[in-house]
Amino acid sequence: MVCRMRTVLGAAAGLLAMAAISGCATPKSPTPWESAFSPMAEVGHDATEQVTIRQVDFERAESNPRLPGHEIIGRSAFRDERTAAGDLSAGSRLGDFARSIGASMVVVGERHAGQEERVRFIRTAGVGVDSGDAISRGTPPARQSGSEAVPVLVDVYDYIAVFYRRVD
């Protein structure tokens, strides 16, 4: 009985240690490519090993170009800031998403869509007001910090990605 209790306690301690070392896993937020994805065919359940990502004119990507030996499995279209689209390399989150849905090629287009007002939060710091007693004791006033919402104009872009699967 004592031996079994030590085994159980040892296993529990080991699990706690592993949890502490690994930390709490937080799920990744979906990319705009994933959030805006509209399937046009059955999405593959087998991830592909290699994805090719090609940048073309927005209008060409928007026309869903037919590619020999490929079928369209879906597309994503959204408007956002340039930094939101992320890297367009095969090793990016776009490439990871394409692989996960069985796409072997992604055709991506972008075009400048003007400017939009967005809210940014800036850190603020100030000096707090202390009572006269604190000042007379020589205690410096307390520093206060926070954030303030500031509207700014940012460049925004229209993005479209067409996801293809090889069929030959």
N, C-alpha and C positions, 0 to 999 in steps of 0.2 A: 504494500500500500504506500509506504514512504517512497519507495523507488519510483512508483508510477507518478506520485505527486511531484517528485523532482523532475521527471521527464516532462510533465505537463507545464510546470512552471518554467523550465528551461526553454521549451518550445515557445511559450508565450513571451518570454524575455527576448528570444531571438527575433520573433515577429515584430515586437516593439522596436528593437534596435534597427531592423531593416527598414521599418516605416520612418524612423527618425532620420536615417541616412538618406533615404531616397526622397524624402519630403512628400508633400501632397501634390499629386499630379493634377494639374488643371487642364481641362480640354482646350485645344486651340480653337480660337474663334474662326468661323469659316471665312475664307477669302471672298472678295466680290465675285470672283469667277465661280465659286461654288454656290454662293447665295443666289446668283442670277441664272444658274444653269437650268435650261429647259430641254429635256430629252426629246429627240425626234425619232428615235429608234430604241430598241431594247438596249439598255446600258449593259456592257459586258461585266461579268463578275470576275473574270480573270484579269488581273493586273498585267499590263504589258511591261516589258523590261526597258524598252527604249522609246522615248517620245521625241519627235522632231517638232520644234516650234518655229514657225515662219511668220515674219512680219510682212504685211502687204498693205496697200492703200485701204483705208476704211471702206470705201465704196465696193471694192473688190471682195473684201471679207463679208460685207453685208449682203452681197448677192448670193451667198452660199455656193461658192464655186465647186463644181463637180471635179473630183480628182480621179483619174484612172486607177482602178484597183482598190478604191476606198469607198466607204459609205459614211454619210454623216450620222453621228449618233446623238448630237446635241449642240447647243450653242449658249453662250452667255453674252448679254448686252447690258451695260450699265454706264452711268456717268459718275465720275469721281475725280479727285485730285490725282495728279500724275504719280505721286508716291504711293497711292493706294493700290495701283495696279501691280506694283512690285517688279521684280526682275523677270524678264521674259526668257530666261535660259531654261534648258531642260531640267536643271537641278533645282529650280525654284518651286514654290508652292503650287504655281500653275502646272508645272510639269508633274509634280506629285499627284495633283488632282486628276490630271489627264490619265496618268498611269492607273490610278485607282478605278476609273470607270472603263478601262479597256481601250482608251484612245491611243493610237500610234502616231498621230499627227494633229497639230493644232495650228490653225491659221488665225493670226491676230491682226486686227486693225485698230488704229487710234486716230482721233482727230481732235483738234482744239475746239472746244465748245463755248468759249467765252470765259466770263468771270462770274462767280457767285459769292454772295456774302456767307461767310462761315463764322462760327463763334470759336474763339481761342481763349483759353484760360491762362492768365499770366499770374505768376507769384507776386504777392505784394508783401512788403515788410514795413513796419512802422514802429513808432515808439508809443507805448501805452501811457495813459495818464495814471499816475500813482497819487496816493493821498499825500498831503503835506508831511505826515509823520515819516513816511519812507524817505522822502527827499531830505528832511532834517537829519535823519540818521545816516545820510551819506549813501543810501542804496540807490543805484542807478535805476531809472525807469525801466519797466519790463518791455521787452521787444515783443511785438505781435506780428504774426504772419498769417497769410491766407491766400486766397486767389480771387481774381476778378475776371468776369466774362467781358471779352472785348471783341466786337464784330470786325472782321477783316475781309477784304476782297482777295480771293484766290483764283488762280487759273484752274479750270476744270476741263476734262477731256471725256469724249465718248469712246468707249471701248467695246469691241466685239471680238469674240473668240468662237471659232467653229471647230468642233472636235470630230475627228475622223478615226475610223477603224479600218485596218487593212482587211480586205476580203479575198484576196487571191491566194 
